[in-house]
Amino acid sequence: MDRRKLLRTVLILIAALAALSGVVDDASQTYAEKAFKRALVTFAVARTLNGVISVAQGTEVAIEPGGVGVILSVGQILDPINDLVERFSAVMLVAASSLGLQNILLKMSSWWGVTAVLIIGAGFVIATVWSPRLAAGKYSATVLRVFLVMLFVRFSVPLLIIGTNLVSDTFLATEQATATAALEATRTEIEELNEDADVPPDSDQSIMDRLGSLIDDSLKSMNVTHRLERLKATASNASEHIINLIVIFVLQTIILPLVFLWLLIEALKGIAARSTHF
């Protein structure tokens, strides 16, 4: 028995069984949904952060007792990352759209009609492999190429989703979670400072009430000063985390899928180039 023919037959049968069973589809669907949810969470964090920064643009905080002294705008501290957050939100919208598109393409590739054509093509190719008369026919190479095209249509999207997410889970997931948590901490910090915005004193207060307010304001100003210094450091770190997230999602939704797609095309082209010896 020709071992090469047997091996080719086994590989074709494995592809046909994988298409019928939906094992690859189920795995890729799980990965796709998980990636899409992560992207939506990060996008929501970006939009919320952009919102609180916008509110902070008009927020002023007094750092002297009673509001007498230096008045700082929280927005001044956040200006360096404000534009970056807006661009990051746009990148996340594209990334989430890309992942959503992958989900749609996955459903299309797993349609029963595509699977049926693939199974029929697999039967013709196996017949060509084992029949010398069919193998010598002028349509044998065409049958193989049609089968390879259907193989690509059926499995390209599931395989690139699985490959992309395996790489992402192995090398990028931890850094992505850390960066997202850092942005959430930045958002919380800004929200707290917005709540601590200076409130004008009540002119109807008594002298004792005003004295108490001065003491309270002094303690509050010390706390706000500490928070402002901490916010400066947080904002600086947030810029780095935003850039990291942009790189991660560009890799996950654009570069890696294109790389895996290219690898699949090259592999099928290599098989098709040897079709005359099949």
Secondary structure as UniProt FT lines:
FT   HELIX           3..21
FT   HELIX           23..56
FT   TURN            57..58
FT   STRAND          60..62
FT   HELIX           65..67
FT   STRAND          71..73
FT   HELIX           74..109
FT   HELIX           112..130
FT   HELIX           132..135
FT   TURN            138..139
FT   HELIX           140..171
FT   HELIX           173..195
FT   TURN            203..204
FT   HELIX           207..250
FT   HELIX           251..255
FT   HELIX           256..273
FT   HELIX           275..277
//
